[in-house]
Amino acid sequence: MTKITRGWPPKRRKEQAERMRKTKPWTKTTGPKTDEGKQAVRHNAYKHGFRSEDMKDIRRLLRAQRDFVKAVKSAQHAPCHDPSSAINLCHE
């Protein structure tokens, strides 16, 4: 059985470091250069997933549902003649 290693061996790591110092890939990076461009791409990661418009709508609806359930529960425990109760669940 061969031993599973993690990462690069020291020789390969040294060679790669030398290659990176020689080619300097960080000097050839692309991306926004102006403040205006940087502001435009600042929230790129938030345009999907939990920050999407659909998820915002879902969270809004879930909050409304939670508030409704709380109101129903509090109305169940409130006396029937309580005029401040938002929901009247009294059986007359």
Residue pairs with C-beta under 8 A, 6 or more apart in sequence:
7 13
8 16
31 37
31 41
32 38
32 40
32 41
43 51
49 55
71 86
71 87
72 87
72 89
74 85
74 86
75 85
75 86
75 87
75 88
75 89
76 89
78 84
78 85
80 88
80 90
80 92
